[in-house]
């Protein structure tokens, strides 16, 4: 059975209520962004949500390898795991808005993979070697640790799964080698989903890893009879995920010439001060044809058909990205409610 997740708002005082509503609606999980300049602290939000809910899974969507040491990230999410009774997921990517608002580009692929190795070691309760730049010897201590380990982990506590958000071929391969879950951020186009799944599996097989991996996808979905209105409601989130496919100005993955031109236009127009917002200049770059391929906007039967196609390609978990910040509140609310009433139950039965 496919898992269906939603996304929550990282505003203090709101996320725990969002998690409660998502649990009542039947979602399997909910994520909260880790972007310190744009939202409240994700781990505090997840811990509060853990106490307000009983079954829904709780994850970062997503953290990054720059703003927290791997031991800090592992300890924080392991705390959520303990407080929630085993419902935590560490979602992580190379970094975007969290880094941009500090003046940095996403971390390099090499840095990202090293971080994943370390955070996985911490979450398994292993000793993790000190970093080469460590200088604790300056203290001339009588004795000291020779490696790093999270000492307080409970033996009976299940390991927190690490979920890598991946778009380009190098990060897809890293996810194949290092992740427990990979969530593709490549759009809803079947050719791109097929390519993403294949890239992950091939990298895992090449590394000689025979443990199963869960493959999911971030998918922009807005339900509505008026497909043009649905596209406008979801255009902010769609522009964000389109940019991931051309992060450095050139489109990655299989694309048509028209798709490539749109992806690169979104990159060139992207205004981080209006990140993921409807009505932004980057959203204006999205054509109806592009939105048709990269997102899912339309009546419930159409949405179910498209999502079913992706399931047949190997997707076992959807993170649904719905109405965008800045969209008309009444229409956005109705679209979200229709997904819950007309799509979610049928999707979970599929």
N, C-alpha and C positions, 0 to 999 in steps of 0.2 A: 504493500500500500504506500502511495506517495505521501510524503510529509508536505504540509503547506504552512509556510511561515508568513508573517507580516512584519512591517517595520513600525517602530514607535518613535515618538518625538522626545528628544533628550532635554526637555525643559523640566527643571526641578518642580516637583509637585504634580506632574502630569503622567510620567511614564508608568508608574505603578498602576494608575487607573486605566491606562491604555492596555497594560498587560492583563488586567482583570477582565476588561471587555473582550479582548482577543481570546482569552481562555473560554469565556462564556459563549463566544461566537463559534468556537470549534477549531480555531487555529492550533497547530501543533507547536508553534514557536513564535517568538517575537525578538527582534533585534533592536539595539539602540546604538546610535553613532558614537564614536570616540573622536570628537573634534573639539578640543578644549576651548577654543575661542568662539565657537558657534553653539555649544550646548553644554549642559551640566555634566558632571563626572559620570561616566558610563557605569563604573563598578558600584558606586553608591546607588545609582538608579536600579541596577540589576538586583542588588541585595534587598532593596525596599520592595521590588516586585516579587522577589522570592517569598517574602513574608505575606504578601497580599494574594498569592496564587497557590495552587497545589499541584497542577499537572503540566502546565505549559512550559516548554523549554525556553531558556533565556540566553541570549548571546550578544556579543559585541558585533556590530555591523557597520564598519569594522575598525579594529585597532591597527596599530602600525609598529614598525621596528625602531622608531626614532624617539618618541616622547617618553617611553618607559623602558628601563632595563628589563631583559627577559625574565629575571627573577622576580621583579616587581609585577609584571603582567601575569606570570604564572601564579604567584601568591594571591593576587587579587581575584583572578577567575577561580582558583581553587577555593577561596573563601566563599564565593557565590555558590560553588558546587556543594560545599558543606552546608551552607545555609538553606539551599533549595532542595536538599535530598537527592542530588545527582542530576540536576536539570540544566547545567551550564554548558555552554559551547564557546570556545575562544575563536571568534571570527577575526581574521587578520589579512591585511593587504600591504602593499608597499607604502601606502600613505598618500593622501591627496590634500583635502582642505586643512586637516590638522597641521600638515607641514607647510602648506602655502601661507597660512596665517602666521607662521614663524619665519617666513622668508626662505623656505627650502623646497626643492623639488623632491619627488618620491625617492626613497632609498634605492640603491642599486640592487640588481638581482642577486649579486654575490652576498651583499650585506643581509639581504632578506633571507636567503637560504641559511646562512650561518645563524641568524636569529632564530629561525624555526628549529634548527637542530638543538639549540640551547634551550628554548622554551619547552620543547618536547622532553628533553632530559629532565628539566625541573619538574614537569608535570608527572613524569614517571617515578619521581622520587630518587633519581640518580644523582651521583656527584657530577657536577659540571665543571670542567677545567676553568681556572681563572683566565681572564683575558690577558693577552700578551702585554698590554699597556698597564696592567696593575702595578701599583707601587707601594703595597702595604709594608714591604720590607723597610721602608723609611722609618717605621715606628719602632723597630728593634724590640719587638715583643718577645716575652719569654717563650711563648708558644702561640700558634695561630692555626686556623684552618688552611689546608693546602689545596682545597677545592671548595666549590660552592654547592649547597644542597638545601632544599626547603625541608627543614627538620620536623615541622609540625604536621605534615600530611598524615591523614588517618589511613592506616592500612586497609580498612574496609571501604574506603571512599573510592568509587570508580574514577578512573583517570578522565580528566576533561578532554573531550575530543577537540582537535585543532582543525578549524575550517579555513582554508585559504581561498580568498577571492582572487580570481585569475582571469586575465584577458588575453595577453600576448603569449606567443609560443614558449618563450623562456620561463615565464612564471607558471604557465600550465605544466611545464615539465618539472619545475620545482615542486609544485603541488603534488604531482604524481609521485615524487620521491619522498616528500616530507609530511604530507597531510594525512589526516584521518577522513576528512571531508574536503572536497573541492566544490566551490560554488562558482560556476562559469558566469562571467560578466561580459558576454559577447552578443547580447541581444537575443531575440526570439526567432531569428532566421534559421530555418532547419539546417541549411548548409553549414552555417557557422557553429551551431550546436554540435552537429555531427563531427566537425573538425576538432572542436574543443574536447569532446569525449575521447576521440581517437588519440589526440596528443597526450592527454593524461594517462591513458591506459598504456600506450607505447612506452612512455617514460618510466612508468612503474615496472613494466615487464623488463625493460632494459636494465633497471637497477636490481633486478632479481628479487623484488618484493612480492610475496604471494598473499599477503594479508588483503582482505577486501577493502575497497575504498568507496565511500558514498559520493555520488556525483549529483550536484544540484545546479540550479541556475537562478540568477536574479532575472526576473521578467517583469517588464512594465505592462500592467494590465489595468484597463479602465473599462467598466461595463456600462453600456448605454445603447439605446436604439439609434441615437444620432451619432454616427461614427466620427463626424468632424468635431462635434462638441467633446466627445470622449478623448479624442487626440489632444485637444486644447487643454483639457483637464490634466492630462498626463504628460504634457510636453516638457515640463521642467525636469522631471526625473529621467525622461527619455534623453534629453540633451546631456545630462550628466553621464549616463551610461554610454551614449554615443562617443563622448569625448574620451572615455577610457580606451576605446578602440583606435584612437589616434592621439594618444597622450603626448607624444613628442612631435606631432605634426604630420606623420605618415600613417595611413591606415594599416592595421595588422589583421591577418586572417583572411579567409576568402571573401571577396567583395566583387560586386559588379562595378563597372566604371561610374555609374550614377551613385551607388552607395559610397564609393571611395570619395567622390567629390563632396558629398554631404558630410561625411565624417570629418574631412579635412577643413570644411567650411565651419563646422561647429568648433573645432579646435581653434581656428583663427579668430573666431568671434567670442570665445569664452571669457566671461566676466566672472571671476571668482567672488566678487562682491555680491553677485546675484546667483550664487551657487544653487543649482537644482530648482530654481524658481520658474513658475509659469510666467509668460510675458517677458522673459529675458531676451537679450539680443541673440544669445546662442540658440534659444528655442525657436527663434524666427528663421533659423537656417534649415529647419526640419521640413522636408516636403511631405505631402500626403503619402506618396509612394514609399518613401523611406520609412515613415512611421508604420506603414502597413507591414513592412518586412521585419523591422527591429522591435516593434512592440505589438501588443494585442489590444485592440480598441474596437469594441462593437457589442452586439447583443450577446446574451449568455450562450446560446448554442455555438456561435462562432468562437467565443473565448474557449469553450470546452473542447471544441475540435482542435484548435491550435495547441492548447496545452496537452491534449491527448497525443498529438503528433510528437511533441517533445518527449513525453514519457516513453513512447515507443523507440526513441533514439537513445534511451538509457538514463533519462533524468528521473531521479528518485526523490528529489526535494526541491520545492519551489520557494523562493523568497519573493513574494509578490510586492512589487513597488507600484502603489496605486496613485491616487490624486496627488498633485504636486503642491508644494507651498506656493501660495499666491493665487491658486485657482479659485474660482467663484465658490464660496463656502457651501451654498445650498446645493449646487450641482455636484460638487465634490462629495458632499455627505451622502447624497442619493446614490452616487456611483459606488461608493464604498459599501453602503448597505446592500446594494444589489449584488455585489460580488459575494457577500456573506450569505444572502438568501438564495440566489439563483445559480451560483457557480461552485462555491466551496463545498456544499454537501455532495453534489454530484461528482466533483473532482476527487474527493476522498473515497468515494465508492468505486472509482474507476480501477 
